[in-house]
Each structure stands twice: as C-alpha cells, then as structure tokens.
C-alpha cells in the first residue's frame, strides 16, 4: 500500500528532527512486527528523500 497524498504532504513540510523521529518509529514498528518491510522502506525513503 502506497503512502497517501496526505502523508506525502506532511512529510514534505516536516523538519529534519521530525523526519528522524518518523524514521525511528517506522523502524521500531517494523522490528516489533507491526509493520511490513515494504511500508517501512517506503516511509524511510520518503523521509530521506525530502
């Protein structure tokens, strides 16, 4: 499942520290097996890209 338009827009306006927190929480959810690898990679990629 791709990131929603709303999520992409929010990632664009986030500060660097907020993006780091999003990446950290996505990795934590993945490690806890509450999020799949594809979604985690997509979130991390979007946070690093912008």
Buried (B, 14 or more C-beta within 10 A) or exposed (E): EEBEEEBEEEBEEBEEEEBEEBBEEBBEBBEEEEBEEEBBEBBBEBBEEE
